[in-house]
């Protein structure tokens, strides 16, 4: 999953590690990672998934819980 911060600030926690978010930041999160978002101001993200590409390349991985 890709996230591009359009405006606002916050934090993204990925597998227990905190990453600060601010405009212009690009964050790539593996699909199998635990993640959470916390906004400190109004946070606008553009997000998209490259699953179709990973499927075609045989790279897609899922972990069902």
NORCOR-V914409 format. One record per residue. RES is the residue in one small letter. PHI is phi in degrees with one decimal (NA if undefined). PSI is psi in degrees with one decimal (* if undefined). BURIAL is 1 if it has 9 or more other C-alpha atoms within 8 Angstrom, else 0. Layout:
res:RES phi:PHI psi:PSI burial:BURIAL
res:RES phi:PHI psi:PSI burial:BURIAL
This chain:
res:x phi:NA psi:134.5 burial:1
res:x phi:-109.0 psi:137.1 burial:1
res:x phi:-127.1 psi:131.1 burial:1
res:x phi:-117.5 psi:124.6 burial:1
res:x phi:-80.8 psi:116.9 burial:1
res:x phi:-85.5 psi:-47.2 burial:1
res:x phi:-156.5 psi:158.8 burial:1
res:x phi:94.9 psi:179.3 burial:1
res:x phi:-137.2 psi:160.2 burial:1
res:x phi:174.4 psi:-162.9 burial:1
res:x phi:-136.2 psi:139.9 burial:1
res:x phi:-115.9 psi:128.3 burial:1
res:x phi:-102.8 psi:121.4 burial:1
res:x phi:-122.3 psi:115.1 burial:1
res:x phi:48.6 psi:41.8 burial:0
res:x phi:87.0 psi:-6.6 burial:0
res:x phi:-99.6 psi:133.1 burial:0
res:x phi:-89.3 psi:136.0 burial:0
res:x phi:-129.3 psi:122.7 burial:0
res:x phi:-70.8 psi:141.3 burial:0
res:x phi:-115.9 psi:133.6 burial:1
res:x phi:-150.1 psi:164.5 burial:1
res:x phi:-52.5 psi:134.0 burial:1
res:x phi:93.6 psi:-12.6 burial:0
res:x phi:-68.3 psi:142.1 burial:0
res:x phi:-121.0 psi:125.7 burial:0
res:x phi:-122.8 psi:129.4 burial:0
res:x phi:-111.8 psi:123.4 burial:0
res:x phi:-118.9 psi:121.3 burial:0
res:x phi:-58.6 psi:143.0 burial:0
res:x phi:-60.2 psi:-28.6 burial:0
res:x phi:-87.9 psi:-2.0 burial:0
res:x phi:-82.4 psi:146.2 burial:0
res:x phi:-77.2 psi:136.4 burial:0
res:x phi:-147.1 psi:152.2 burial:0
res:x phi:-149.6 psi:148.5 burial:0
res:x phi:-115.8 psi:141.6 burial:0
res:x phi:-136.0 psi:120.5 burial:0
res:x phi:-94.3 psi:135.1 burial:1
res:x phi:-97.0 psi:-23.5 burial:1
res:x phi:-135.2 psi:175.2 burial:0
res:x phi:-53.9 psi:124.2 burial:0
res:x phi:-115.2 psi:123.4 burial:1
res:x phi:-115.0 psi:120.3 burial:0
res:x phi:-118.0 psi:143.7 burial:1
res:x phi:-103.3 psi:119.5 burial:0
res:x phi:-125.8 psi:145.1 burial:0
res:x phi:-153.8 psi:158.9 burial:0
res:x phi:-115.8 psi:139.9 burial:0
res:x phi:-101.8 psi:29.1 burial:0
res:x phi:-57.0 psi:-42.4 burial:0
res:x phi:-58.8 psi:-41.7 burial:0
res:x phi:-65.6 psi:-46.0 burial:0
res:x phi:-64.3 psi:-36.9 burial:1
res:x phi:-59.3 psi:-48.5 burial:1
res:x phi:-62.7 psi:-32.5 burial:0
res:x phi:-89.3 psi:-2.1 burial:0
res:x phi:73.1 psi:25.3 burial:0
res:x phi:-106.0 psi:-7.7 burial:0
res:x phi:-66.3 psi:136.0 burial:0
res:x phi:-134.5 psi:133.9 burial:0
res:x phi:-127.0 psi:146.5 burial:0
res:x phi:-127.1 psi:111.1 burial:0
res:x phi:-89.1 psi:136.1 burial:0
res:x phi:-119.1 psi:* burial:0
